[in-house]
Amino acid sequence: MPYPTGHREQVRKKIVDSARRLFNQNGFESVSVDSIMSNAGLTRGGFYSYFDSKSDLYAEVMRCFFTDPNWEHKWEGVQFDPAAEAGPQIVRAYLSRHHFDDVENSCPLVALPNDVARSDETVKTAFETVFKAMVTLLGRDVRNSSRSREKAAMAIAALCIGGMVVSRSMNDRSLGEKLREAATEVALELGGWTQKRTRKVS
């Protein structure tokens, strides 16, 4: 009996979603193909008809955030106003408590950087692609004329990613929140987005 139309795409999405959750929770090295497929409700035998290797799947997971305008795993409680500047909204959302708490749906730039540094060229290229897309989105709204848009956007992206990584590494939650607030304030200043446009990270 033939599979219904769209079956292959649905199965591939299940695999990617399963891998995203498990990679975010446990890291690349600790997650097996067996666990990815089991978590997706599938058998290991079907994996290689969709991906050549776990690295290829990892690269696909990395592409699911800033490079995908239809990315569905938004952080609950975070709203975007399409009529407003994207830059400051990205900064506030990225460093928000909602993103902090939602580990399964983390941006892969936050959850996976240590694994990327130890991985192959495929994974590193995917990481770079997502980072460049983030920089491009931020750079469109940079108002700070004292430096180039690209440099400011790269620094803002680094503050967002690094701020969240370090914040999640703290046992002291209040210290982590102070760090996120500080990173948000400096990132918004770098973008030239006035304090009147900002609000406290929540």
GILINHU-V602544 format. One line per field, one symbol per residue. burial: # if it has 9 or more other C-alpha atoms within 8 Angstrom, else .. Layout:
burial = ???
//
This chain:
burial = ...........#.############.##..#.#..###.#..##..#...#...#############.......#..........###############.#####.######.##.....###.##.###.#######.##.#....##.################..#....###.###.##..#######....#..#.
//
